[in-house]
Amino acid sequence: EALVRVLVAAVCATDIEIMKGYMGFKGIVGHEFVGVVETAPASHAHLVGKRVVGDINLCCWDAASCGTCAVGGARARNHCPK
């Protein structure tokens, strides 16, 4: 885990669908952001002070343990419920 100070965030159509219940998500919307890494584990210390972006359209690709992504087909990399 790293602590990221968010500088800007966007609310998009996906966020609006999430607020309507899409994928059963419970949390804070505004998944597209730019920020600066404030703290990081020693193994990733080189990231401290770097500008980073965040996006929900990625998953762990761990279909063997999750089983969900293997079912997702062509959209397996998008909107992983895990």
N, C-alpha and C positions, 0 to 999 in steps of 0.2 A: 504494500500500500504506500501511497504517497499523498502528501497534503498539497493540494493545488489551490492557489488563490485565483479565483475566477475574475477575469477582467471584463468580459462581455459574454452574454448568453442570448440565445434566440429561442423563441417559441414558434414552432412550425405546425404544419397540418397534422403530423404524427402526434405532437403533443396534444392537440385538440382532440384527436381520436382517443388518446390515452385517457384524457379527462372524462371521456364518455364511457370508458371501461375497456378499451381495446387491450387485449393480452392480459387482463386482470392486474395491470400494474398499479401499485400503490406507492406513491412517493412524490417527489417534487419534479415538475416538468422543467424543460429548458435544457435538453440533453446536448445541444450543440453549443460548445463553449470554447473559449480561448482563455488560458490562464498561465500562471507562472508556478513552477514547482517550488514549494517552500521547504518541504522536508521529504526525504526519501530514505529507504533502507541503505545501509552501507554498500550493498552490492549494486545500487543504482545511484550512488552519490553524485555521479557525473551529470545527473539530470537537474540537480538543484540549481535554480536560477534560470533554467531553460523555459522557453515558451512552448506550451503544449496545447493540443486540441482534444476534445472529447466528443464521442459520438456513440450512440447506442447500437448502431448497425454492425456490430461485431459480436462474435461469440467465441467460445473457447475451443471450438473444433474438436472437443472431446466426446465424440459420438459414442465411444465405447463405454464410458461411464454414465453419460447422460441419457442416451437413447432418444432424446428429443430431436436433436439435430439430424440424426439419421433418417427421421421421418419427414423432415422439412423439404427434402428435394432441392430444387434449384434455389429456393429462398432460405436454405439452411443457415446461411451466414447472416441473415437479417432477423431481427426481432426475436432473438432467443429468449424464451420465458425464464431461463435459469438465472 
